[in-house]
Amino acid sequence: MPDTTPDNSPAIEIRDVVKQYASSNKAEPKLALKGLSFDVPQGGVFGLLGPNGAGKSTLINIMAGLVNKTSGSIRIWGHDIDRDHRNAKTCIGIVPQEIVFDPFFTPFEVLENQGGMYGIAKSLRRSEELLRAVRLEDKRDAYARTLSGGMKRRLLIAKAMVHSPPILVLDEPTAGVDVELRRQLWELVGDLNDQGVTVVLTTHYLEEAEQLCDRIAIINHGELITNKPTRELVGMMGEKIVAVTVDADITDLPHDPRFRKCVKAGERVIEVTYDKSEMTAGQVLAKLQEQGFTVDDVTTREADLEDVFVQLTSQVGQG
Ligand SMILES: Nc1ncnc2c1ncn2[C@@H]1O[C@H](COP(=O)(O)OP(=O)(O)OP(=O)(O)O)[C@@H](O)[C@H]1O
């Protein structure tokens, strides 16, 4: 890892970043990022979430040097990506969404070539060590085209770590992969983070972001909606949901001014969302009984990241 660690400064500093894609004969100009500012602290696993088209890939591609921003600034490990491009680049490893390899290279050669591209002397390269880390040592000399999808993704992570960057960015690393492979990839991400690598990832799997990330930023329509520790974000709404199965088909729903939401979730299931600071599950049930419902069964759950995400992303209008 580079020894230029900036004490306590953020791993990535994003300031007023605007990206306007130019119009083409098919498309209107598109303002994909509308003055985005936030920090990624050192040492954690940071989740970048947002619905399709929110601007996540645009931001990652700007950091990777694949897309030019229109204005604003980004510092990576203290290095400005425009003024100090070379140092900024050595401090970040990026795993792209799409798998691209020359099919005729072996995993060992892929890593050696990447090491060469970063100007790392042969004696200092870590190709064998990285192959072990992503559990591909027995595929060292196989052609990349013969690897399974999961193996290719692991090889991409190793490739992004060839120059030992302190920051690893993964763009949708688990999109479309099966449960077992997803588990393996997250384990790998966890191991790298334990070794001190700051990880930034985008994902559509909110449950995983909730489990893996210690901090989450949500962007929507190119704007930052929130950036908070995961626990705070999930606890933010203080809402609880109680699902009640009643003994007859539902014609009218129960009502109470303290119910945040009350919906029919099945033939005989009513789901009531309420604020924990305003009422208890017992009071919800009492209300239902008072209004003539006979309760057969009850389950409750806390609001999770998915609820928070839906609530926050539906508050901002189309831009
Ligand atoms: N090369 C481009 N030219 C014009 N518009 C683009 C280009 N790339 C992306 N966009 C637009 O910019 C917006 C942000 O796209 P981006 O791919 O960054 O979103 P995203 O959050 O990564 O979405 P996804 O999760 O689907 O990958 C979208 O409206 C998209 O259509």
Boltz pocket constraint, residues with backbone or C-beta under 6 A from the ligand:
constraints:
  - pocket:
      binder: B
      contacts: [[A, 21], [A, 22], [A, 27], [A, 28], [A, 30], [A, 31], [A, 32], [A, 50], [A, 51], [A, 52], [A, 53], [A, 54], [A, 55], [A, 56], [A, 57], [A, 58], [A, 59]]
      max_distance: 6.0
